[in-house]
Amino acid sequence: MSNPFDSDSPPTLALVLFEPKPNVLYRLDEAAHRSGVSRRSVLIYCRAGLVRPVLQPPYGVMEFTEEAIHTVRRIDRLRTVHGIDVAWIKTMFDLLDEVERLRAELWFLRNH
């Protein structure tokens, strides 16, 4: 069995549960429907910086990737099942991003 750390890209501990369709975007109402949350909740998550919509010119219409919809589901599950508020979820996501950044930096330092 090969070592997962012997590759040309930095390792990640992220578990991929789905493969998002490339170049597929959903409008706000459809994204809310697909994620099983209200339109208002999606907007709150966007405002908190937890989800990043794709803004389509010329009017800045919000559209969402499948990955963003998956993130909305994760946020909603953390809120409803575990009772975690949006501010703590933001902190958790920021810390996870920092861990991934440090992991990539460590990989780079070890391999270059």
C-alpha positions as a LaTeX table, in Angstrom:
\begin{tabular}{lrrr}
\hline
Residue & $x$ (\AA) & $y$ (\AA) & $z$ (\AA) \\
\hline
Met1 & 0.00 & 0.00 & 0.00 \\
Ser2 & 1.36 & 3.43 & $-0.91$ \\
Asn3 & 1.93 & 6.19 & 1.57 \\
Pro4 & $-0.69$ & 8.95 & 1.12 \\
Phe5 & 1.95 & 11.53 & 2.08 \\
Asp6 & 4.20 & 10.59 & $-0.87$ \\
Ser7 & 2.33 & 12.57 & $-3.50$ \\
Asp8 & 2.87 & 15.75 & $-5.46$ \\
Ser9 & 0.14 & 17.62 & $-3.62$ \\
Pro10 & $-0.26$ & 18.46 & 0.04 \\
Pro11 & $-2.15$ & 15.87 & 2.06 \\
Thr12 & $-5.60$ & 16.55 & 3.39 \\
Leu13 & $-7.69$ & 14.86 & 6.02 \\
Ala14 & $-10.93$ & 16.04 & 4.42 \\
Leu15 & $-13.29$ & 13.17 & 3.76 \\
Val16 & $-14.99$ & 13.52 & 0.41 \\
Leu17 & $-18.53$ & 12.20 & 0.62 \\
Phe18 & $-19.66$ & 13.45 & $-2.75$ \\
Glu19 & $-18.29$ & 14.66 & $-6.04$ \\
Pro20 & $-19.83$ & 18.02 & $-6.94$ \\
Lys21 & $-20.81$ & 18.48 & $-10.56$ \\
Pro22 & $-18.46$ & 20.95 & $-12.20$ \\
Asn23 & $-19.86$ & 24.24 & $-13.50$ \\
Val24 & $-23.35$ & 23.66 & $-12.07$ \\
Leu25 & $-24.86$ & 26.65 & $-10.29$ \\
Tyr26 & $-28.17$ & 27.02 & $-8.48$ \\
Arg27 & $-30.11$ & 30.20 & $-7.73$ \\
Leu28 & $-30.79$ & 31.07 & $-4.09$ \\
Asp29 & $-34.27$ & 29.50 & $-3.94$ \\
Glu30 & $-33.10$ & 26.25 & $-5.53$ \\
Ala31 & $-30.01$ & 26.12 & $-3.30$ \\
Ala32 & $-32.19$ & 26.57 & $-0.21$ \\
His33 & $-34.55$ & 23.84 & $-1.43$ \\
Arg34 & $-31.70$ & 21.42 & $-2.22$ \\
Ser35 & $-30.04$ & 22.03 & 1.14 \\
Gly36 & $-33.29$ & 21.69 & 3.08 \\
Val37 & $-33.05$ & 25.06 & 4.81 \\
Ser38 & $-34.86$ & 28.35 & 4.44 \\
Arg39 & $-33.76$ & 31.04 & 2.02 \\
Arg40 & $-33.21$ & 33.27 & 5.07 \\
Ser41 & $-30.83$ & 30.73 & 6.64 \\
Val42 & $-28.75$ & 30.58 & 3.45 \\
Leu43 & $-28.51$ & 34.38 & 3.46 \\
Ile44 & $-27.49$ & 34.40 & 7.15 \\
Tyr45 & $-24.73$ & 31.87 & 6.42 \\
Cys46 & $-23.55$ & 34.02 & 3.49 \\
Arg47 & $-23.54$ & 37.17 & 5.61 \\
Ala48 & $-21.52$ & 35.35 & 8.30 \\
Gly49 & $-18.94$ & 34.36 & 5.68 \\
Leu50 & $-19.63$ & 30.63 & 6.03 \\
Val51 & $-20.85$ & 30.18 & 2.45 \\
Arg52 & $-19.62$ & 32.06 & $-0.60$ \\
Pro53 & $-22.09$ & 32.49 & $-3.43$ \\
Val54 & $-21.04$ & 33.10 & $-7.01$ \\
Leu55 & $-22.24$ & 36.56 & $-8.01$ \\
Gln56 & $-23.44$ & 36.77 & $-11.60$ \\
Pro57 & $-23.17$ & 40.14 & $-13.37$ \\
Pro58 & $-24.65$ & 42.56 & $-14.16$ \\
Tyr59 & $-26.92$ & 42.58 & $-11.10$ \\
Gly60 & $-24.96$ & 40.37 & $-8.71$ \\
Val61 & $-27.50$ & 37.52 & $-8.69$ \\
Met62 & $-26.43$ & 34.94 & $-6.10$ \\
Glu63 & $-25.83$ & 31.44 & $-7.35$ \\
Phe64 & $-24.41$ & 28.49 & $-5.45$ \\
Thr65 & $-22.23$ & 25.52 & $-6.33$ \\
Glu66 & $-23.03$ & 22.01 & $-5.14$ \\
Glu67 & $-20.12$ & 22.34 & $-2.73$ \\
Ala68 & $-21.75$ & 25.44 & $-1.21$ \\
Ile69 & $-25.04$ & 23.56 & $-0.86$ \\
His70 & $-23.17$ & 20.74 & 0.89 \\
Thr71 & $-21.63$ & 23.33 & 3.25 \\
Val72 & $-25.08$ & 24.76 & 4.02 \\
Arg73 & $-26.25$ & 21.26 & 4.99 \\
Arg74 & $-23.23$ & 20.83 & 7.29 \\
Ile75 & $-23.86$ & 24.19 & 8.95 \\
Asp76 & $-27.53$ & 23.42 & 9.45 \\
Arg77 & $-26.72$ & 20.03 & 10.96 \\
Leu78 & $-24.24$ & 21.64 & 13.38 \\
Arg79 & $-26.88$ & 24.17 & 14.40 \\
Thr80 & $-29.90$ & 21.89 & 14.70 \\
Val81 & $-28.38$ & 18.61 & 15.90 \\
His82 & $-25.54$ & 19.93 & 18.04 \\
Gly83 & $-26.90$ & 23.35 & 19.03 \\
Ile84 & $-23.82$ & 25.25 & 17.84 \\
Asp85 & $-24.41$ & 28.90 & 16.95 \\
Val86 & $-23.22$ & 30.59 & 13.75 \\
Ala87 & $-20.35$ & 32.45 & 15.46 \\
Trp88 & $-18.87$ & 29.19 & 16.81 \\
Ile89 & $-19.32$ & 27.48 & 13.45 \\
Lys90 & $-17.42$ & 30.36 & 11.83 \\
Thr91 & $-14.63$ & 29.91 & 14.39 \\
Met92 & $-14.53$ & 26.16 & 13.71 \\
Phe93 & $-14.38$ & 26.67 & 9.93 \\
Asp94 & $-11.63$ & 29.29 & 10.33 \\
Leu95 & $-9.60$ & 26.91 & 12.51 \\
Leu96 & $-10.05$ & 24.05 & 10.04 \\
Asp97 & $-8.88$ & 26.34 & 7.21 \\
Glu98 & $-5.82$ & 27.27 & 9.27 \\
Val99 & $-5.03$ & 23.60 & 9.97 \\
Glu100 & $-5.21$ & 22.85 & 6.23 \\
Arg101 & $-2.99$ & 25.86 & 5.45 \\
Leu102 & $-0.42$ & 24.73 & 8.03 \\
Arg103 & $-0.59$ & 21.15 & 6.77 \\
Ala104 & 0.14 & 22.36 & 3.22 \\
Glu105 & 2.99 & 24.55 & 4.47 \\
Leu106 & 4.50 & 21.64 & 6.41 \\
Trp107 & 4.22 & 19.39 & 3.37 \\
Phe108 & 5.94 & 22.05 & 1.24 \\
Leu109 & 8.77 & 22.49 & 3.76 \\
Arg110 & 9.33 & 18.73 & 3.94 \\
Asn111 & 9.34 & 18.27 & 0.17 \\
His112 & 11.23 & 21.32 & $-1.11$ \\
\hline
\end{tabular}
